[in-house]
């Protein structure tokens, strides 16, 4: 398992040319994967990020590379969903953000983790 976790510094931001209005950006990552920290088995999920940008938007190629960084990382579903939200917030300072982790069933259990800011 990889010891380096993806960081907010991996997310490139660009100026939001429409910062004078509220609009929602909806990004879906349907092939997200990480590793169970207990068993080492792969976990697969759909990660959805909905945010209202302020001064910056997140450049999508950097987001893709950031997400790939979790592929070999042992991390719990709850932790990875909240880490993605925290890193996204640090990188782009959105007005509002919601992140959902919809993890595929394993051992007969499905997990959906929702994280929002502000609450």
Residue pairs with C-beta under 8 A, 6 or more apart in sequence:
1 35
1 37
1 40
1 72
1 73
1 74
2 69
2 72
2 73
4 69
5 69
5 73
5 75
5 83
6 66
6 67
6 69
6 70
6 73
6 83
6 87
7 87
8 86
8 87
8 88
8 89
8 90
8 91
9 91
10 62
10 65
10 66
10 69
10 87
11 58
11 59
11 62
11 63
11 66
11 87
11 88
11 91
11 92
12 58
12 59
12 61
12 62
13 56
13 57
13 58
13 59
13 91
13 92
14 56
14 57
14 59
15 55
15 56
15 57
16 53
16 54
16 55
16 56
16 57
19 53
19 54
19 55
22 52
22 95
23 52
23 53
24 50
24 51
24 52
25 49
25 50
25 51
25 52
25 53
25 57
26 48
26 49
26 50
27 48
27 49
27 50
27 60
27 63
28 46
28 47
28 48
28 49
29 46
29 47
29 48
29 49
29 63
29 64
29 67
30 46
31 44
32 44
32 45
32 46
32 47
32 67
32 70
32 101
33 42
33 43
33 44
33 45
33 70
33 71
34 42
34 43
34 45
34 70
34 71
34 73
34 74
34 75
34 80
35 41
35 42
35 43
35 71
35 72
35 73
35 74
35 75
36 42
36 43
36 74
36 106
37 74
37 75
37 76
40 74
41 106
43 77
43 103
43 104
43 106
44 103
44 104
45 77
45 101
45 102
45 103
45 104
46 100
46 101
46 102
47 67
47 81
47 84
47 99
47 100
47 101
47 102
48 98
48 99
48 100
48 102
49 84
49 85
49 88
49 97
49 98
49 99
50 97
50 98
50 99
51 88
51 92
51 94
51 95
51 96
51 97
51 98
52 94
52 95
52 96
52 97
53 92
53 94
53 95
54 92
54 93
54 94
54 95
55 93
56 91
56 92
56 93
57 92
58 88
58 91
58 92
66 87
70 80
73 80
75 83
77 101
77 103
77 111
77 113
78 113
80 101
81 99
81 100
81 101
81 113
81 114
81 115
82 99
82 113
82 115
84 99
84 101
84 115
85 97
85 99
85 115
85 117
88 94
88 97
88 99
89 97
89 117
96 116
96 117
96 118
97 116
97 117
98 114
98 115
98 116
98 117
99 114
99 115
99 116
100 112
100 113
100 114
100 115
101 111
101 112
101 113
102 111
102 112
103 110
103 111
103 112
103 113
104 110
